[in-house]
C-alpha cells in the first residue's frame, strides 16, 4: 500500500520548487521589469478590463493606499494608464498601456519557450498523459 499523504507532500514540494526556479529565472536575468505584485495588478487589469483602485485592493487583499502605491509605480513606468471619468472626476479607471500589452506578448513567448524546454524531458506519450492528469486535477478544483 502506498503512502498517499507522503507522495502528495512530495508533489507539493516539487511544485513549489518548480515555481520558485521559474520565478528566480525571470528575476535573476532582469527579464521581469515589474515586481510580482505589480505583475499581479497587470494580469488583473488584462483579464478584467479597465479596473479601479478599490477592485484591485480587494483582489490583492490590501488597503486602497497600498494598491495605489503599486499602481503609481506602474503608471510612472508607463504600464498602466489612468482615465478620469468625464461625468464624475472622482471615478478613475486603469487600463493597460501599449507598453504593458507588448510586455505580455513577450512574456507569453518567453514562458512558452521555457516550458517547451522543460517539457522536452517527457516523451510525447508522457506529455499527453501529464496534460490529461493536470486536467483531471483541475476539474476537481473547479
N, C-alpha and C positions, 0 to 999 in steps of 0.2 A: 504494500500500500504506500502511495506517495504522500509526502508531506506538503499538501497544497498551500498551507499557510507560508511555509518556508520558500516555496517556489514563487509565490506571489510577492513576498518581501524582496526576493532577489530581483524579480522583474521591476518592482518599483525603484530599487536602487539603480538598476541598469537604465531605466527611462530617465531618471534624474541625471545620471552621469552623461547620457547622450545629449540631453537638453543643455546641460552645462557646457559640454565640449563644443556644441554648435554655437552657443551664445558667446563663449570666450573666443572662438574663432573669428566671429564678426568684430567684437570689440578690440581684440588684440591687434588686428590688422587695420584698425581705424576704418573699417568698411561701413560702420554704423555711425552716421553723423548726429544721431539723436540718442538720448538715454532710453532705457527700456520703458520708463514711464511715459516719456514723450511719444515713443513708438506706439504705446497702447492708445494714447489720445488720437494719434493719426489714424490708427486702424479703426477706432470707434467712429471717427468722422467719416472715414472712407466707407465703412459698412452702413452707417445710418444716415448719411447725407448731412446737410447742414445741422449743426448742433449748437447748444448754448452751454454756458459755463455750468449752470445748475445740473444739466443732464450728464455732463462729463464728471462733475464732482460726485454725483450719486453713483455712477457706474464704477468709479475708482474708489469709492468709499472714503473720500477725503472731504475736507471743507471746501467751500467755494473759493476761499482765499488761496488754498494750496493748489487747486485746479487752475486758478488764474495765473499763478507763478509758472506753472508748466506751459500754459497757453501763451503767456507773454514771451517766453523763450522761443516757442515755435513761430509766433508772429514775427518776432525780431529777426529770426533766421530765415524768414521767407517761406515757411512750410504751411502756415495757416493764414487765411485772410479773414479779417473781421468785417462784417457788413452790418451797418446800422439800419434798422427798420425805418423807412421814410415816414410812416404814420405814427410811430412811437419810438423816439430816440433811446428809450430805456432798453429796448429789445435789440440785442446784438447776437448775430448768428456767426458761426465759424464754419468755414469750408476749406477744402484742400486747395493749395496753390498749384500751379503747373509744376513748380519745383518738387512738391510733395508727390504729385502723380508720377513724375519721372522717377523719383526715388523708389516708389512702389514697384514700378516696372523693372528697375534694376535689381531690387531685392528679390523679386519673384524669379528673375532669370538666374541670379546667383544662388538662390535657395534650391532651385531645380537642379542646377549643376552640381551643388554639394550633395544633394540627396541621391542623384544619379550615381555619383561616385561611391557613396555609402552602400547603396543597394546593389552595386556590382559584386558585393560579397555573396550575393544569392544567385542561384541559377534561376532561369525563367520560371521553372516549375515552383521553386521555393518562393519566389516573389509573388506569384499568383496566390499561393497558399497563405502567405503573410498578409496580403491585401484582404483576402477573404476573412481571415481571423480578425483583422482590425475592424472590418465592417460588422462582424458578429458582436464584437465587444461594444462598438459604438451604438449599435441598435439596442443594446441592453441599457446603455446610459440614457438614451433619448427616449 
